[in-house]
Amino acid sequence: MSPLSPVNRLLPFWAKDIKVGAKMINARAETVHEKPAFRRAFKSRRLLIPVDGFYEWFPTQQLGKSGKPLKQPFYIHPANPDDVLALAGLYEFWRDPDKAEDDPDKWLTSFTIITTSATDAVVRIHDRMPMAVTPVNWEQWLAPRLDDVDTIQGLMAPPTALEIYAISKAVNDVKNNGPQLLQPVPAEPVADSGE
């Protein structure tokens, strides 16, 4: 994989092999500054991930072949189409010890998205959601010399003024692509939580 093709899971610089990053797709905002895999990147390798929106899945009453509830995908995006949603993230460079020094694939760039507890609007679908950085804080967030943990944490916030609606399950297959995947569909009845 080329260093110009980032992997969406943080691979710490100290990792012995690429498998270490498999569980590091997201970093929790509450502990990102403490965890060995993230704390160094949190202090100097922050990035912004511009997105139109993000997806979350919620169990429905309909059961699949496995007997488990099927999940309904939801699209979550800024209610104002002119708003930019810049997710808070971290990046890291990792050197593959098994590749020759002159191998162009020796270095891998990886990244992770910082998450937080879901807002009232999102919690009915999922208990976590991405953190965002508002435009007024972008420059500070990206400043590599800013390393004060409290200041950095203060630059992030959960996105607000979001629109949430059910979308087609076709989004579950990576072979599908196109604007039709973002068209609202009627939500299926949700699974009983047993409460």
Rosetta blueprint (number, residue, H / E / L):
1 M L
2 S L
3 P L
4 L L
5 S L
6 P L
7 V E
8 N E
9 R L
10 L L
11 L L
12 P L
13 F L
14 W L
15 A L
16 K L
17 D L
18 I H
19 K H
20 V H
21 G H
22 A H
23 K H
24 M L
25 I L
26 N E
27 A E
28 R E
29 A L
30 E L
31 T L
32 V L
33 H L
34 E L
35 K L
36 P L
37 A L
38 F L
39 R H
40 R H
41 A H
42 F H
43 K H
44 S H
45 R L
46 R E
47 L E
48 L E
49 I E
50 P E
51 V E
52 D L
53 G L
54 F E
55 Y E
56 E E
57 W E
58 F E
59 P E
60 T E
61 Q E
62 Q E
63 L E
64 G L
65 K L
66 S L
67 G L
68 K L
69 P E
70 L E
71 K E
72 Q E
73 P E
74 F E
75 Y E
76 I E
77 H E
78 P E
79 A L
80 N L
81 P L
82 D L
83 D L
84 V L
85 L E
86 A E
87 L E
88 A E
89 G E
90 L E
91 Y E
92 E E
93 F E
94 W E
95 R E
96 D L
97 P L
98 D L
99 K L
100 A L
101 E L
102 D L
103 D L
104 P L
105 D L
106 K L
107 W E
108 L E
109 T E
110 S E
111 F E
112 T E
113 I E
114 I E
115 T E
116 T E
117 S E
118 A L
119 T L
120 D L
121 A L
122 V L
123 V L
124 R L
125 I L
126 H L
127 D L
128 R E
129 M E
130 P E
131 M L
132 A E
133 V E
134 T L
135 P H
136 V H
137 N H
138 W H
139 E H
140 Q H
141 W H
142 L H
143 A L
144 P L
145 R L
146 L L
147 D L
148 D L
149 V H
150 D H
151 T H
152 I H
153 Q H
154 G H
155 L L
156 M E
157 A E
158 P L
159 P L
160 T L
161 A L
162 L E
163 E E
164 I E
165 Y E
166 A E
167 I E
168 S L
169 K H
170 A H
171 V H
172 N H
173 D L
174 V L
175 K L
176 N L
177 N L
178 G L
179 P H
180 Q H
181 L H
182 L H
183 Q L
184 P E
185 V L
186 P L
187 A L
188 E L
189 P L
190 V E
191 A L
192 D L
193 S L
194 G L
195 E L
